Amino acid sequence: MGDRGDSDLGRQLVMVSAAARDDLDGIRSPLTPPVLGPPLLRMFKWLGGGIGPRLLAAVLLFSSIVTLTLTAVQLYLDYHHEVNVIESRLDEVGRSYLGSIGESLWNLDQNQLQLQLTGILRLPDISAVELRERSTRPNAILISLGERGTASVVARDYPLDYFGQGTKHRIGMLHVEATLTEVYRQLLNRGLVILASQAAKTFLVSFFILYMFHWLVTRHLTDIAAFVSRYNPARPPPPLTLDRKPPHTADELDHVINAFNRMCATLQLAYGDLREANLKLEQDLVVRREAEESARHSEQRFRDYAETASDWLWETGPDHVFTYVSDRLTAFGMDRAAMIGKRRLDVALDQDTESQKWREHMATLERHEPFRNFQYTRHDSAGRLRHLSVNGLPVFAADGRFMGYRGTATDLTKQHEAEERLRQSQKMDAIGQLTGGVAHDFNNVLTVITGTIEILREGVADKPELAAIAQLIEDAAARGADITSQLLTFARRQPLQPREIDVNGLVTDTARLLNPVLGEQIAIATALADDAWSALADPSQLSSAIINLSVNARDAMKGGGKLTLTTANLVVDEALAIDLGGVKPGPFVMISVTDTGSGIPADIRDRVFEPFFTTKGVGRGTGLGLSMVYGFARQTGGAVRIESEEGLGTTVRLYLPRAAGQAAAKAVPLAIPDLPRGHETILVVEDDALVRGYVIAQLGSLGYHTLVASDGIKALAMVDSGAAFDLLFTDMIMPGGLNGRELADAVMKRRPGMKVLYTSGYTDNVAVHEGHLDPGITLLSKPYRKSDLSRKIREVLSGAPAT
């Protein structure tokens, strides 16, 4: 129906055009001059239109060009005439004055020369005269009259000769200048007169032409345009007539009006057919517009879904080759163009390691069955391993032919990485709980051994062979204490004393200590940020961490190499905070240790922070160095990351929180010559029987009285029964449902101001939060010696460090 309507409309337009062309072909008769009649107002109104200004501009432009050209020619001829007159006058000066001036110059008659040159200067247009004598005498005659010009002048130089005794002598030079200023002034006045007269003539002629053109043509064109603008085929007006006074001979305008009226009649006849065709055409067009709009909305909806979804869309042909992948794919670092034309099997990474899974998947595709949550791995354009999950539905044509698959794909990489980080963190926490518990029990044993060996050493001081054995026992106990300290650091149970640290200064001091440790074959370099922030950490633990990392780097550089220590400022955002294991976003100071060694193999890279894991030979390491670094960083509120590639070296980055500006007080150890003694009563609360017995014996030897309880419940019962004591000395971690911190709080409620000294080899966040001891806590860490116990007891009882 739409094609038929378009065809009818086209035939009607062709008929109208043919009729108009036949009528217009008869316009050939010449114009006849009409009589001037309408008022000038209508013509001036017409001048505001389009033809009038253009015609006026054309007439004025042409007239102006002709006028200017003729004026220029006339002025050029006049200029040459005036110049010729001046040059003739200069020639006359040369013919008339040279002889007499030469005679006067020869006779050195100054007065006569002055009169002759003045006469020349009075000639018309002469502006300057100058006379020079050709002589080397200092008083050579030089006369200059008038003002010499630099432009608009005509100048002549005349040689002055004197004939004497048959010989011609050159005695001087006469220079004459004539100005053209007057010539230019006359030419300017003459040009202005010519231009003014020509402009007046051009205006009158142009006005007459415009008036005649308006009267004969344009006023009628205006009437025709007004008629056409009001013409409506549905309500046709009377035939068009022009305002032309008879009698006159028919001309082109009359033929135009007749042809136009016949065209209007033809249009009125065609209007009925066109109206019916247009109604039908409109109904087709409405359906087409609705269909096109629906298709456009559908396509836009599909594009919006495809480009804003968290997944991306894909389509394959019957050969399972990708024919479409949405642009969303590029947001996950994969090349969209590289996937088009390839099968999913061609871009997968795990097809060899999980061949059975892929055989089953390909069998599903060959059976043209839908599938959901098919997972595989591949590398993106940056080399990062991606984990993907794919859903797909088969597509069939109307005749049942298999056309391919359409579906969605989801990137599960972040989920897999987060799960892996969670598993690693849980594993490290579990190992930390285990090692912390072992270190706690081991510290209790070491406390007894360390304290007892002091007594034995005093008893065998006069027996060298037994004293040597006692020293071996003490050294072994110290070695055990170091190991438990490292275990507690890894388990994040080591009481830290953080303060504001000048990171650059600490790294520089540590680098100086490393020279003898690493050996001459290792070159040490630093790259420290000039504006490095201060960090909030335990300085001794941080220095130990840097030394541990440096020693590991030395062991990886068998034949020597370069160790670089770097500092930098870093603001951790939410995304990086998650990647660093859940640290708090904010400002951090980064310390990196980089070596040029052999690197860490990929299969063991995730295990290097585990305690007792080492790649060194038997007896060459405990496997606690990196574990201590890991625990220290985590307990401080930071993180540690390793970047390594076999053969290209290793970089370990340590992230520490920036100090807020408050520096923790740093205790300065004082030399104590004698063990402080006392007479006060101390309530000792210790669940380990060996440690409890050792403490009672040591305190008794120092002069103190003791009350003893094996747990917090029994100690609190003694307090409630009225037992008198001056100091509560309690273990931090105890069984029975009441730990040392809770016991101390309960005692101080009953007896405000009671002095408390804590001891522990394992804090378990009872008194340590965010990496440091809570305010007001005094802790004696296990294992400890008799001297440590004595000084700490006196320090708490006296309210100040013991002296």
C-alpha positions in Angstrom: 0.0 0.0 0.0 2.9 2.3 0.8 4.5 1.7 -2.6 1.3 2.5 -4.5 0.8 5.7 -2.5 4.3 6.9 -3.3 3.8 6.1 -7.0 0.5 8.0 -7.2 2.1 11.0 -5.5 5.0 10.9 -8.0 2.8 10.8 -11.0 0.8 13.8 -9.8 4.0 15.9 -9.3 5.2 15.0 -12.8 1.9 16.1 -14.3 2.1 19.5 -12.5 5.7 20.1 -13.5 5.0 19.3 -17.2 2.0 21.7 -17.3 4.1 24.5 -15.7 6.9 23.9 -18.1 4.6 24.1 -21.2 3.1 27.4 -20.0 6.5 29.0 -19.3 7.8 28.1 -22.7 5.5 30.7 -24.2 7.2 33.6 -22.4 9.3 35.2 -25.2 7.9 38.7 -26.1 10.1 41.8 -25.4 9.3 44.1 -22.5 7.5 47.4 -23.2 8.2 50.4 -21.0 5.3 51.2 -18.7 4.4 54.6 -17.3 5.8 55.6 -13.9 3.1 55.6 -11.3 3.2 54.0 -7.8 4.5 56.0 -4.8 8.2 55.8 -3.9 7.3 54.4 -0.5 6.6 51.0 -2.0 9.9 51.0 -3.8 11.8 51.8 -0.6 10.0 49.0 1.2 11.1 46.7 -1.6 14.7 47.8 -1.1 14.6 46.1 2.2 14.3 42.7 0.4 16.9 40.7 -1.3 17.1 41.7 -5.0 17.1 45.5 -4.4 20.2 45.7 -2.2 22.1 43.2 -4.4 21.2 45.2 -7.6 22.1 48.5 -6.0 25.4 47.1 -4.7 26.2 45.7 -8.2 25.4 49.0 -9.9 27.4 51.0 -7.3 30.3 48.6 -7.4 30.5 48.7 -11.2 30.1 52.5 -11.3 32.7 52.9 -8.6 35.2 50.7 -10.4 34.8 52.6 -13.6 34.9 56.0 -11.9 38.0 55.1 -9.9 39.7 53.6 -12.9 39.1 56.7 -15.1 40.0 59.0 -12.2 43.3 57.1 -11.7 44.1 57.3 -15.4 43.3 61.1 -15.5 45.4 61.8 -12.4 48.3 59.7 -13.7 48.4 61.7 -16.9 48.2 65.0 -15.0 51.0 63.8 -12.7 53.3 63.1 -15.6 52.4 66.4 -17.2 53.3 68.3 -14.0 56.5 66.3 -13.5 57.5 67.0 -17.1 57.0 70.8 -16.5 59.2 70.6 -13.4 61.9 68.7 -15.2 61.8 71.3 -18.1 62.2 74.0 -15.5 65.3 72.2 -14.1 66.7 71.8 -17.6 66.2 75.6 -18.1 68.2 76.2 -14.9 71.0 74.1 -16.3 71.0 76.0 -19.6 70.7 79.5 -18.1 72.6 79.7 -14.8 75.6 77.3 -15.1 77.9 79.7 -17.0 77.3 82.7 -14.8 77.5 80.7 -11.6 80.8 79.1 -12.8 82.3 82.5 -13.5 81.3 83.9 -10.1 82.6 80.8 -8.4 86.0 81.1 -10.2 86.2 84.7 -9.1 85.1 83.7 -5.6 82.4 86.3 -5.6 80.2 85.3 -2.7 77.7 88.1 -3.1 77.1 87.3 -6.7 76.7 83.6 -6.0 74.2 84.4 -3.2 72.1 86.5 -5.6 72.2 83.9 -8.4 71.2 81.0 -6.1 68.5 83.1 -4.5 67.1 83.7 -8.0 67.0 80.0 -8.7 65.2 79.3 -5.4 62.5 81.8 -6.3 61.6 79.7 -9.4 58.2 77.8 -9.1 58.5 74.4 -7.2 62.2 74.9 -6.5 62.7 73.9 -2.8 66.5 73.7 -2.3 69.8 74.9 -3.9 73.2 73.9 -2.8 76.6 74.9 -4.2 79.9 73.1 -3.4 83.4 74.2 -4.5 85.7 71.4 -5.6 88.7 72.3 -3.5 90.7 70.9 -0.6 90.9 74.2 1.1 89.5 74.4 4.6 87.4 77.5 3.7 85.9 76.0 0.4 82.8 77.7 -0.6 79.5 75.9 0.4 76.2 77.7 0.0 72.9 75.9 0.8 69.5 77.6 0.4 66.1 76.2 1.1 65.2 72.9 2.8 66.3 69.6 1.3 63.7 66.9 1.3 64.0 63.1 1.5 60.9 62.2 -0.5 58.6 63.7 -3.1 61.4 65.7 -4.8 63.0 65.8 -8.3 66.8 66.6 -8.0 69.5 67.5 -10.4 73.3 67.8 -10.0 75.1 70.2 -12.5 78.9 70.2 -12.8 80.5 73.7 -12.8 83.4 74.1 -15.2 85.7 77.0 -16.0 87.6 77.4 -19.3 90.9 79.1 -19.0 93.8 79.1 -21.4 92.1 76.5 -23.6 91.6 74.1 -20.6 88.4 73.1 -18.8 88.6 73.0 -15.1 86.0 71.3 -12.8 85.5 73.8 -10.0 82.3 72.8 -8.2 78.9 71.2 -8.3 75.4 72.7 -8.3 72.6 70.7 -6.6 69.0 71.7 -7.3 65.8 70.1 -5.9 62.2 70.7 -6.9 59.3 69.5 -4.6 56.3 67.6 -5.8 54.2 68.6 -2.8 52.2 71.2 -4.7 51.7 68.8 -7.5 50.2 66.2 -5.1 48.0 68.8 -3.5 46.6 69.9 -6.9 46.1 66.3 -7.9 44.3 65.5 -4.7 41.9 68.4 -5.1 41.3 67.5 -8.7 40.7 63.9 -7.7 38.2 64.9 -5.0 36.2 67.0 -7.5 36.1 64.2 -10.1 35.0 61.6 -7.5 32.3 63.8 -6.0 30.9 64.6 -9.4 31.0 61.0 -10.5 29.4 59.8 -7.2 26.5 62.1 -7.7 26.0 61.0 -11.2 26.3 57.3 -10.2 23.7 57.7 -7.4 21.2 59.4 -9.7 21.6 56.8 -12.5 21.5 53.9 -9.9 18.3 55.4 -8.4 16.7 55.7 -11.8 17.6 52.1 -12.7 16.3 50.7 -9.4 13.1 52.7 -9.7 12.4 51.4 -13.3 13.3 47.8 -12.3 11.0 48.0 -9.3 8.1 49.4 -11.4 8.5 47.0 -14.2 9.4 43.7 -12.4 9.9 43.4 -8.7 6.6 44.8 -7.4 4.8 42.2 -9.5 7.2 39.5 -8.2 6.2 40.6 -4.7 2.5 40.2 -5.5 3.2 36.7 -6.9 5.2 35.7 -3.8 2.4 36.9 -1.5 -0.2 34.9 -3.6 1.9 31.8 -3.4 2.5 32.1 0.3 -1.3 32.2 0.9 -2.2 29.6 -1.6 -4.0 26.6 -0.1 -5.2 23.8 -2.5 -7.9 22.9 0.0 -9.4 26.4 -0.2 -8.1 27.8 -3.5 -8.2 31.7 -3.9 -9.4 33.5 -7.2 -6.9 33.5 -10.1 -3.9 35.8 -9.7 -4.1 39.2 -11.4 -1.4 42.0 -11.5 -1.8 45.8 -10.9 -1.0 46.9 -14.5 -2.8 49.8 -16.1 -4.2 49.1 -19.6 -3.7 49.4 -22.4 -0.5 47.5 -22.7 1.0 44.7 -24.8 1.2 41.3 -23.2 4.7 40.6 -22.0 6.6 37.9 -20.1 4.9 38.7 -16.8 1.5 38.1 -18.4 2.7 34.8 -19.7 4.0 33.9 -16.2 0.7 34.7 -14.6 -1.3 32.7 -17.1 1.0 29.7 -16.7 0.8 30.0 -12.9 -3.0 30.1 -12.9 -3.1 27.0 -15.1 -0.7 25.3 -12.7 -2.9 26.2 -9.8 -5.9 24.7 -11.6 -3.9 21.5 -12.2 -2.9 21.3 -8.6 -6.5 21.7 -7.4 -7.5 18.7 -9.7 -4.7 16.6 -8.3 -5.3 17.6 -4.7 -8.2 15.3 -4.3 -6.2 12.2 -5.5 -3.2 13.3 -3.4 -5.3 13.7 -0.3 -6.6 10.2 -0.5 -3.1 8.9 -1.3 -1.6 10.9 1.6 -4.1 9.4 4.1 -3.2 5.9 3.0 0.5 6.8 3.0 0.2 8.3 6.5 -1.3 5.0 7.8 1.6 3.0 6.4 4.1 5.4 7.7 2.6 5.3 11.2 3.1 1.5 11.3 6.6 1.8 10.0 7.6 4.5 12.5 6.2 2.4 15.3 8.1 -0.6 14.2 11.3 1.4 13.7 10.9 3.1 17.1 10.3 -0.3 18.7 13.4 -1.7 17.0 15.5 1.3 18.1 14.3 1.0 21.7 15.0 -2.7 21.7 18.5 -2.2 20.3 19.3 0.6 22.7 17.9 -1.5 25.6 20.2 -4.3 24.6 23.2 -2.0 24.3 22.5 -0.5 27.7 22.3 -3.9 29.3 25.4 -5.1 27.5 27.6 -2.1 28.4 26.4 -1.5 32.0 26.1 -5.1 33.2 28.8 -6.6 35.5 29.1 -9.4 33.0 29.8 -9.3 29.3 27.7 -10.8 26.4 29.0 -13.1 23.7 27.8 -15.0 20.7 29.2 -17.9 18.7 28.3 -19.4 15.3 27.5 -23.1 14.6 31.2 -23.8 14.5 31.5 -22.4 18.1 33.7 -19.5 16.9 33.1 -16.1 18.6 31.2 -13.8 16.3 30.3 -11.1 18.9 31.7 -10.0 22.3 30.4 -6.9 24.0 32.7 -3.9 24.8 32.4 -4.7 28.5 35.1 -7.3 28.0 37.8 -4.6 27.8 37.0 -3.5 31.4 38.6 -6.8 32.5 41.9 -6.3 30.6 41.0 -8.6 27.7 41.2 -7.8 24.0 37.8 -8.0 22.4 39.1 -8.0 18.8 41.5 -10.9 19.7 38.6 -13.2 20.7 36.5 -12.6 17.5 37.2 -15.6 15.1 38.4 -17.9 17.8 36.8 -20.8 19.7 36.6 -20.8 23.5 38.9 -23.8 23.5 41.5 -21.7 21.7 41.7 -19.0 24.4 41.5 -21.2 27.5 44.5 -21.9 29.7 43.4 -24.9 31.7 42.4 -27.2 28.8 45.4 -29.4 29.3 45.3 -29.6 33.1 41.5 -30.2 33.2 41.1 -32.1 29.9 38.2 -34.2 31.1 36.2 -31.1 32.0 36.8 -29.6 28.6 35.8 -32.9 26.8 32.5 -32.9 28.7 31.9 -29.2 27.9 32.6 -29.7 24.1 30.3 -32.7 24.1 27.6 -30.4 25.6 28.2 -27.9 22.8 28.0 -30.6 20.1 24.6 -31.8 21.6 23.4 -28.2 21.4 22.4 -28.2 25.1 22.4 -25.1 27.4 25.1 -24.9 30.1 25.6 -22.8 33.2 28.6 -21.8 35.4 31.2 -23.4 33.2 34.5 -22.1 34.7 37.9 -21.9 33.1 41.0 -19.7 33.2 42.9 -17.6 30.8 45.4 -14.7 30.8 44.4 -11.1 30.0 46.4 -8.8 27.8 48.6 -7.8 30.8 49.4 -11.4 31.6 47.2 -11.6 34.7 45.4 -14.9 35.3 41.7 -14.5 35.0 39.0 -16.9 36.3 35.9 -16.9 34.2 32.4 -18.4 34.6 30.2 -18.8 31.4 26.5 -19.4 30.8 25.1 -20.2 27.3 21.9 -21.0 25.5 21.7 -22.6 22.0 20.1 -20.6 19.2 18.0 -22.2 16.5 16.5 -20.8 13.3 12.7 -21.0 12.4 13.4 -24.2 10.4 15.3 -25.8 13.3 18.8 -25.2 12.1 21.4 -24.8 14.8 22.7 -21.2 14.6 25.2 -21.1 17.5 25.2 -20.0 21.2 24.4 -16.8 23.0 25.3 -16.2 26.6 27.1 -14.2 29.4 30.5 -14.4 31.0 31.4 -13.4 34.6 34.9 -12.4 35.8 35.5 -14.3 39.1 39.2 -13.2 39.4 38.7 -10.8 42.3 36.6 -13.4 44.1 39.2 -16.1 43.6 42.0 -13.8 44.7 40.0 -12.6 47.8 39.3 -16.3 48.7 43.0 -17.1 48.3 44.0 -14.2 50.4 41.5 -15.2 53.0 42.7 -18.8 53.0 46.3 -17.6 53.3 45.4 -15.2 56.2 43.4 -17.9 58.0 46.3 -20.3 57.6 48.8 -17.7 58.9 46.5 -16.9 61.9 46.1 -20.6 62.7 49.9 -21.1 62.6 50.2 -17.9 64.7 47.8 -19.3 67.3 49.8 -22.5 67.5 53.2 -20.9 67.6 52.0 -18.3 70.2 50.7 -21.0 72.5 54.0 -23.0 72.1 56.0 -19.8 72.8 53.9 -19.1 75.9 54.6 -22.5 77.5 58.2 -22.4 76.4 58.7 -18.9 78.0 57.4 -20.3 81.3 60.1 -23.0 81.1 62.8 -20.5 80.1 61.8 -18.2 82.9 62.6 -21.0 85.5 65.8 -22.1 83.6 67.0 -18.5 83.2 66.4 -17.6 86.9 67.7 -20.9 88.2 71.0 -20.8 86.2 71.8 -17.5 88.0 71.6 -19.3 91.4 73.7 -22.3 90.1 76.3 -20.0 88.6 76.8 -18.2 91.9 77.1 -21.7 93.6 79.8 -23.0 91.2 81.7 -19.8 90.8 84.8 -21.4 92.4 84.5 -24.5 90.2 85.5 -23.5 86.6 84.4 -26.8 85.0 80.9 -26.5 86.4 80.8 -22.7 85.8 81.5 -23.4 82.1 78.6 -25.9 82.0 76.4 -23.3 83.7 77.4 -20.7 81.0 76.5 -23.2 78.3 73.0 -23.7 79.9 72.6 -19.9 80.1 73.6 -19.4 76.4 71.2 -22.1 75.4 68.4 -20.4 77.4 69.2 -17.1 75.7 69.1 -18.8 72.3 65.7 -20.3 73.2 64.5 -16.8 74.4 65.4 -15.4 71.0 63.5 -18.1 69.2 60.4 -17.6 71.3 60.7 -13.8 70.7 60.7 -14.4 67.0 57.7 -16.8 67.3 55.8 -14.2 69.3 56.5 -11.5 66.8 55.2 -13.7 64.0 52.1 -14.6 66.1 51.6 -10.8 66.7 51.8 -11.5 70.5 55.1 -9.6 71.1 54.6 -6.5 73.3 55.8 -3.6 71.2 56.9 -0.1 72.2 56.1 1.9 69.1 57.0 5.6 68.8 57.5 8.1 66.0 60.4 7.1 63.9 62.5 9.1 61.4 62.4 6.4 58.8 65.2 7.8 56.7 67.5 8.1 59.7 66.7 4.5 60.9 67.3 3.1 57.4 70.6 5.0 57.1 71.8 3.8 60.5 70.8 0.2 59.7 72.6 0.4 56.3 75.8 1.3 58.1 75.4 -1.8 60.4 74.9 -4.0 57.3 78.3 -3.5 55.8 80.2 -6.0 58.0 77.2 -8.3 58.1 76.7 -8.7 54.3 80.3 -8.6 53.3 82.3 -6.7 50.7 80.8 -8.6 47.8 77.4 -6.9 48.4 77.1 -3.3 47.3 74.6 -1.3 49.5 72.7 1.6 48.0 69.9 3.8 49.3 67.1 5.7 47.5 65.4 7.7 50.3 62.5 10.1 49.7 63.4 13.6 50.7 60.0 14.2 52.2 59.6 10.7 53.8 57.0 10.8 56.6 57.6 9.5 60.1 56.3 6.0 60.9 54.7 4.8 64.1 56.5 1.5 64.9 58.9 -0.2 67.4 62.3 1.0 66.2 64.2 -2.0 67.4 61.7 -4.4 65.8 61.9 -2.4 62.5 65.7 -2.4 62.5 65.6 -6.2 63.1 63.1 -6.6 60.2 65.4 -4.7 57.8 68.4 -6.7 58.9 66.5 -10.0 58.4 65.4 -9.0 54.9 68.9 -7.9 54.1 70.5 -11.2 55.3 67.9 -13.1 53.2 68.8 -11.0 50.2 72.5 -11.7 50.8 71.9 -15.4 50.8 70.1 -15.1 47.4 73.1 -13.3 45.9 75.7 -16.1 46.0 78.3 -14.4 43.8 77.7 -10.9 45.1 75.3 -8.3 43.9 73.5 -5.1 44.9 71.2 -4.4 47.8 69.0 -1.3 47.6 67.0 0.2 50.5 64.2 2.6 49.4 61.7 4.8 51.3 58.6 6.4 49.9 55.3 7.9 51.0 52.1 6.2 49.9 48.3 6.9 50.5 46.5 3.6 50.6 43.0 3.7 49.1 40.2 1.2 49.8 41.1 -1.1 46.9 44.8 -1.3 47.9 43.9 -1.7 51.5 42.0 -4.9 50.7 44.9 -6.1 48.5 47.3 -5.5 51.4 45.3 -7.8 53.6 42.8 -5.5 55.1 44.9 -2.6 56.5 43.1 0.6 57.3 43.2 3.0 54.3 45.3 6.1 54.9 48.9 7.4 54.7 51.7 4.8 55.0 55.5 4.9 54.8 56.9 2.2 52.5 60.4 0.7 53.0 61.6 -1.7 50.3 64.6 -4.0 50.2 65.6 -5.0 46.7 68.3 -7.5 45.7 69.7 -8.7 42.4 69.7 -12.3 43.4 68.2 -15.5 42.1 64.6 -14.7 42.9 62.0 -16.9 44.5 60.3 -19.7 42.6 56.6 -19.2 42.0 55.6 -22.5 43.6 57.0 -21.5 47.1 56.4 -17.7 46.9 53.2 -17.9 49.0 54.9 -19.9 51.8 57.9 -17.8 52.6 56.2 -16.1 55.5 55.4 -19.4 57.2 57.4 -20.1 60.4 60.1 -22.7 60.1 59.8 -22.7 56.3 63.2 -22.3 54.7 65.0 -23.2 51.5 68.4 -23.1 53.2 70.3 -26.3 54.2 70.0 -28.0 57.5 71.5 -25.9 60.3 71.7 -22.8 58.2 68.5 -21.1 59.3 65.5 -21.4 61.5 63.0 -20.2 59.0 61.8 -17.5 61.4 63.3 -14.4 59.7 60.5 -13.6 57.3 57.9 -14.8 59.7 59.1 -12.2 62.2 58.9 -9.5 59.6 55.4 -10.6 58.7 54.2 -10.6 62.3 55.8 -7.3 63.1 54.2 -5.6 60.1 50.8 -7.0 60.8 50.9 -6.2 64.6 52.1 -2.6 63.8 49.0 -2.1 61.6 50.8 -2.5 58.3 51.6 -5.1 55.7 54.5 -6.8 53.8 54.5 -7.8 50.2 57.0 -9.7 48.0 57.6 -9.2 44.3 60.0 -11.7 42.8 60.9 -13.4 39.6 63.4 -16.2 39.1 66.7 -14.9 37.8 65.6 -11.2 38.2 65.9 -10.6 42.0 63.4 -9.9 44.7 61.8 -6.8 46.2 60.2 -6.9 49.7 58.0 -3.9 50.5 57.2 -3.1 54.1 54.2 -0.8 54.7 54.0 1.0 58.1 51.3 3.5 59.2 52.3 7.2 59.2 52.9 8.7 62.7 50.2 11.2 63.7 52.8 13.5 65.2 52.8 12.2 68.8 56.1 10.6 69.8 55.9 7.8 72.4 58.2 8.3 75.3 61.4 6.3 75.0 62.7 4.8 78.2 66.4 5.1 78.7 67.9 2.1 80.5 70.0 3.0 83.5 72.9 1.0 84.9 71.9 -0.6 88.2 74.9 -1.5 90.3 73.0 -3.5 93.0 69.8 -5.5 93.0 67.1 -3.3 94.7 65.6 -5.1 97.8 62.4 -4.5 99.7 60.2 -5.6 102.6 56.7 -5.2 101.2 54.1 -8.0 100.7 53.4 -9.1 97.1 50.4 -11.2 96.0 51.8 -13.5 93.3 49.2 -15.0 90.9 50.8 -17.6 88.5 49.1 -20.7 87.0 52.4 -22.5 86.1 53.7 -24.3 89.2 57.4 -24.2 88.1 57.3 -20.4 87.5 55.3 -19.9 90.7 57.9 -21.6 92.8 60.8 -19.8 91.1 59.1 -16.4 91.7 58.4 -17.1 95.4 62.0 -18.1 95.9 63.5 -15.1 94.1 61.2 -12.6 95.9 62.1 -14.2 99.2 65.8 -13.8 98.5 65.2 -10.1 97.8 63.5 -9.6 101.2 59.8 -9.5 100.1 56.9 -11.3 101.8 54.6 -13.2 99.4 51.0 -14.4 99.1 50.4 -17.0 96.4 47.4 -17.9 94.2 47.3 -20.3 91.2 44.5 -18.4 89.3 42.5 -15.2 89.3 39.4 -16.7 91.1 41.5 -17.8 94.1 43.4 -14.5 94.2 40.2 -12.5 94.2 38.9 -14.7 97.0 42.0 -13.8 99.1 41.4 -10.1 98.4 37.7 -10.4 99.5 38.9 -12.2 102.7 40.9 -9.2 103.7 44.5 -10.3 102.8 46.9 -7.4 103.0 49.5 -6.8 100.3 51.3 -3.9 98.6 51.6 -5.1 95.0 49.7 -7.5 92.7 52.2 -9.4 90.5 50.0 -11.4 88.1 50.5 -13.4 84.9 48.5 -12.0 82.0 47.2 -15.2 80.5 45.6 -17.7 83.0 42.9 -20.4 82.9 39.8 -20.3 85.0 37.8 -17.6 83.3 39.6 -14.6 84.7 42.8 -13.3 83.1 45.4 -11.0 84.6 43.9 -7.8 83.3 40.4 -8.7 84.5 41.8 -9.7 87.9 43.7 -6.4 88.2 40.6 -4.4 87.3 38.5 -6.2 90.0 41.2 -5.7 92.6 41.5 -2.0 91.9 37.8 -1.6 92.2 38.0 -3.1 95.7 41.3 -1.4 96.6 41.8 1.8 94.6 45.4 2.8 94.0 46.7 -0.8 94.3 50.0 -1.2 92.4 50.0 -3.9 89.6 52.9 -5.5 87.7 52.0 -7.8 84.8 54.1 -10.7 83.5 53.6 -12.7 80.4 55.2 -14.5 77.5 52.1 -14.2 75.3 49.8 -11.2 75.3 46.8 -12.5 73.2 45.5 -8.8 72.9 44.8 -8.7 76.6 47.0 -5.6 77.1 48.3 -5.0 73.6 46.2 -3.2 71.1 47.1 -1.8 67.7 50.7 -3.0 68.2 51.5 -1.4 71.6 50.8 -1.7 75.3 47.7 -0.1 76.7 48.3 3.1 78.7 49.1 2.5 82.4 50.3 -1.1 81.8 53.7 -2.1 83.3 54.8 -5.5 81.9 57.7 -7.8 82.7 58.1 -10.1 79.7 59.1 -13.7 80.1 61.7 -15.1 80.3 63.3 -12.7 82.8 66.2 -12.7 85.2 66.3 -12.1 88.9 67.8 -8.6 88.2 64.9 -7.8 85.8 62.4 -8.9 88.4 64.1 -6.9 91.2 64.2 -3.6 89.3 60.7 -3.9 87.9 59.2 -4.6 91.4 60.9 -1.5 92.9 59.9 0.6 89.8 56.2 -0.2 90.3 56.3 0.1 94.1 58.1 3.4 94.1 56.1 4.9 91.2 59.4 5.7 89.3 62.3 3.8 87.6 64.4 2.0 90.2 67.8 3.6 91.1 
